[in-house]
Amino acid sequence: MEGLISLTKKTTPSNYHYICEKNGGSLSDKMDELACFAPGMLALGASGYGLEKSEQIMNLEKELARACYNFYQTTPTKLSGENYFSHAGQVVWQPAFFLLPHRCSL
């Protein structure tokens, strides 16, 4: 749990929490859309801690879920992009690209 918490940052002035991408020893201010599953994992894992730590984890879970919700709300289609970036501590949630489902022929 501590490892995941150590990867989180908060933007200013919007105060969105996000999970950084770790590459070797450095952190990138990039959050993949699939990281939006992490709030659920945090909520499940919080039950294994004492009251104070559990509350801290649940507060982080709520903040990450709020950021993920906004990933979807900021696009015209309400579909999230694959990656989002934060620049200079401010939210610039611009989808890098959208993945389209492969067409399959039957």
Summary of the structure (lengths in Angstrom):
residues: 106
radius of gyration: 15.1
end to end distance: 44.0
largest distance: 54.3
contacts: 263
relative contact order: 0.19
helix: 42%
strand: 22%
